[in-house]
Amino acid sequence: MLWGVDEIVLFFVGVLVFLGVVEAAFRLGLHHRDPADDANKAHITALQTALLGLLALLLGFTFAMAVSRFETRKSLVLEEANAVGKAQWRSQLLPPTHSQKIAGLLREYVAARIDFHLAAGDDKRLQAATAAASDIERKIWADATALEAEDPHSSPTLLFVQSINDMIDVNEKRRVALENHVPEPVHHLLFFVATGALGFIAYGCGLTGRRRLVSTGLFAALIAFVLTFILDIDQPRSGLIQVSQESMIRLAERLSQDAP
């Protein structure tokens, strides 16, 4: 549910919810205020400390999960560019009738893979790019099969087949990596723990009779920003932080320059 919502909207919604909880908890603290009840204040302070520690632990754990997935997706872009580039170099060792055709198919394949990344949020374009890449893979594999049938012991053919296998494998790895998000219940848990921590802070302020709106409001906005940042880095094809496609773009430019 979270992946289809703009991160900026989520940030402001989070801030408003947090501020609403802060105000409600502060008023509740004022209602229960007893200047002589130091034991209750110490208990609330202990709960605040425990919840803030739990929130820090969960934020660190979730941030590490999101960054790990981001780095994996970024490294797979380079791996795919290298695999396609290797296939293109090895295709030049094949007979000219096959090498020219395969070079054209590889150019189309790279264009389809770039379009796959740019199609974030557009299901029709995404499906079209996926179908185009799969169709090109089948055509290249058919050519490789025909070459191997002509000369099963040809070293250039065997090397080319190996590189095509690597290229297809990386394609599937990238698809899996794009779908491998931080589980959405983890984001929900972070939100509820953050809400509870802010609520206890505001409740403690109510028990002392001092609102501290500026510091509590800034803390609420900071927590909302961190939660939004984690969500953004876990969406590699949309938002402010995206996985760079420079390796694939440079490969596409090189393949175009090498075209006859």
C-alpha positions in Angstrom: 0.0 0.0 0.0 2.9 2.4 0.8 4.6 2.0 -2.6 2.0 3.8 -4.5 1.9 6.9 -2.3 4.2 10.0 -2.9 6.9 10.2 -0.2 6.3 14.0 0.3 2.6 13.3 1.0 3.6 10.5 3.5 6.0 12.9 5.2 3.4 15.6 5.8 0.8 13.0 6.8 3.3 11.6 9.3 4.1 15.0 10.8 0.4 15.8 11.2 -0.4 12.4 12.8 2.6 12.8 15.2 1.6 16.4 16.1 -1.9 15.2 16.8 -0.7 12.4 19.0 1.6 14.9 20.8 -1.2 17.3 21.5 -3.6 14.6 22.7 -1.0 13.0 25.0 0.0 16.4 26.4 -3.6 17.2 27.3 -4.0 13.7 28.8 -0.9 14.4 30.9 -2.3 17.7 32.1 -5.5 15.9 33.1 -3.5 13.4 35.2 -1.0 15.9 36.6 -0.2 15.6 40.2 2.9 17.7 41.2 3.4 15.6 44.3 3.5 12.2 42.4 7.2 11.9 41.6 6.9 8.1 41.3 4.6 8.4 38.3 6.9 11.0 36.6 9.9 8.7 37.1 7.9 5.8 35.7 6.9 7.8 32.6 10.5 8.9 32.1 11.7 5.3 32.2 9.1 4.4 29.6 10.2 7.3 27.4 13.8 6.1 27.6 12.9 2.5 26.8 10.7 3.5 23.8 13.3 5.9 22.4 15.9 3.1 22.7 13.6 0.7 20.9 12.8 3.2 18.2 16.5 3.9 17.7 17.2 0.1 17.4 14.4 -0.4 14.9 15.4 2.7 12.8 19.0 1.5 12.6 18.0 -2.0 11.7 15.5 -1.0 9.0 17.8 1.6 7.6 20.5 -1.0 7.2 18.0 -3.3 5.5 17.0 -0.6 3.0 20.6 0.5 2.2 21.7 -3.1 1.7 18.9 -3.6 -0.8 19.8 -0.4 -2.5 23.4 -1.3 -2.9 22.5 -4.7 -4.3 20.3 -3.1 -6.9 23.1 -0.7 -7.8 25.7 -3.4 -8.2 23.4 -5.5 -10.3 23.0 -2.6 -12.8 26.8 -2.7 -13.3 26.8 -6.5 -13.5 24.1 -6.5 -16.2 26.0 -3.8 -18.2 29.2 -5.9 -18.0 27.3 -9.1 -19.0 25.7 -7.4 -22.0 29.0 -5.8 -23.0 30.8 -9.1 -22.8 28.2 -10.7 -25.0 28.6 -7.9 -27.5 32.4 -8.3 -27.6 32.2 -12.1 -28.0 29.5 -11.8 -30.7 32.1 -10.1 -32.9 34.0 -13.4 -33.0 31.0 -15.1 -34.7 30.4 -15.3 -38.4 29.5 -11.8 -39.8 25.9 -12.8 -40.7 25.2 -13.7 -37.1 27.3 -11.1 -35.4 25.6 -8.1 -37.1 22.1 -9.5 -36.3 23.1 -10.2 -32.7 24.6 -6.7 -32.3 21.3 -5.2 -33.4 19.4 -7.4 -30.9 21.7 -6.4 -28.1 21.1 -2.7 -28.8 17.4 -3.3 -28.6 17.8 -5.3 -25.4 19.7 -2.6 -23.7 17.1 0.0 -24.7 14.4 -2.3 -23.3 16.2 -2.7 -20.0 16.6 1.1 -19.7 13.0 1.5 -20.5 12.1 -1.1 -17.8 13.8 1.1 -15.2 12.1 4.3 -16.5 8.7 2.7 -16.5 8.2 3.1 -12.7 4.5 3.6 -11.9 3.4 2.9 -15.5 2.2 -0.7 -15.6 1.6 -0.8 -19.3 5.0 0.5 -20.2 6.6 -1.8 -17.6 4.9 -4.8 -19.1 5.8 -3.8 -22.6 9.5 -3.3 -21.6 9.5 -6.7 -19.9 7.9 -8.5 -22.8 10.3 -6.8 -25.3 13.4 -7.9 -23.3 12.0 -11.5 -23.0 11.3 -11.6 -26.7 14.8 -10.4 -27.6 16.3 -13.0 -25.2 14.5 -15.7 -27.1 15.7 -14.4 -30.5 19.3 -14.2 -29.3 19.1 -17.7 -27.8 17.7 -19.0 -31.0 20.7 -17.6 -32.9 23.1 -19.1 -30.3 21.4 -22.5 -30.6 21.7 -22.4 -34.4 25.4 -21.5 -34.2 26.0 -24.3 -31.8 24.2 -26.7 -34.1 26.4 -25.7 -37.0 29.7 -26.2 -35.0 29.2 -27.7 -31.5 33.0 -27.4 -30.8 33.5 -23.8 -31.8 35.2 -21.9 -29.0 33.7 -18.5 -30.0 30.2 -20.0 -30.0 30.7 -21.6 -26.6 32.0 -18.4 -25.1 29.1 -16.4 -26.6 26.6 -18.9 -25.2 28.1 -18.6 -21.8 27.9 -14.8 -21.9 24.2 -15.0 -23.0 23.5 -17.2 -20.0 25.1 -14.7 -17.7 23.1 -11.9 -19.3 19.8 -13.7 -18.8 20.7 -14.7 -15.2 21.4 -11.0 -14.3 18.2 -9.9 -15.8 16.3 -12.2 -13.4 18.4 -11.1 -10.5 17.5 -7.5 -11.1 13.8 -8.3 -11.3 14.0 -10.1 -8.0 16.1 -7.3 -6.4 13.5 -4.7 -7.5 10.7 -6.7 -5.8 12.8 -7.3 -2.6 11.6 -4.5 -0.4 11.8 -4.0 3.3 8.5 -5.8 4.5 5.7 -3.3 4.8 4.8 -4.5 8.3 8.2 -3.3 9.4 7.3 0.2 8.3 4.1 0.0 10.2 5.9 -1.2 13.3 8.3 1.8 13.0 5.4 4.2 12.7 3.6 2.8 15.8 6.7 2.7 18.0 7.5 6.3 16.9 4.0 7.3 17.7 4.2 5.7 21.1 7.5 7.3 21.9 6.3 10.8 21.0 3.1 10.1 22.9 5.0 9.3 26.1 7.3 12.3 25.7 4.2 14.6 25.3 2.5 12.9 28.2 5.5 13.5 30.4 5.5 17.1 29.4 1.8 17.3 30.4 2.7 15.8 33.9 5.2 18.6 34.4 2.8 21.3 33.0 5.3 22.5 30.4 4.3 22.0 26.7 7.8 22.2 25.0 6.0 22.4 21.6 9.0 23.5 19.6 11.5 20.8 20.6 8.8 18.0 20.5 7.5 19.3 17.2 11.0 19.3 15.7 11.6 15.8 17.0 8.3 14.6 15.4 9.3 16.2 12.1 12.7 14.6 12.2 11.3 11.1 12.9 8.8 11.6 10.0 11.7 12.6 7.8 13.8 9.5 8.7 10.8 7.2 8.1 10.1 8.8 4.7 13.8 8.6 3.8 13.9 4.9 4.6 10.8 4.3 2.4 12.3 6.4 -0.4 15.6 4.6 -0.6 13.7 1.3 -0.7 11.9 2.4 -3.9 14.7 2.3 -6.5 12.8 3.6 -9.5 10.9 6.5 -8.0 11.4 9.2 -5.4 14.4 11.4 -4.7 16.9 8.6 -4.4 17.1 6.3 -7.4 19.5 3.6 -8.6 21.7 5.1 -11.3 21.4 3.6 -14.8 24.6 5.3 -16.0 26.3 2.0 -16.7 23.5 0.9 -19.0 23.2 4.3 -20.6 27.0 4.4 -21.4 26.7 0.8 -22.8 23.8 1.9 -25.0 25.8 4.8 -26.3 28.8 2.6 -27.0 26.7 0.0 -28.9 25.2 2.8 -31.0 28.6 4.1 -31.9 29.8 0.6 -32.8 26.8 0.0 -35.1 27.7 -0.3 -38.8 
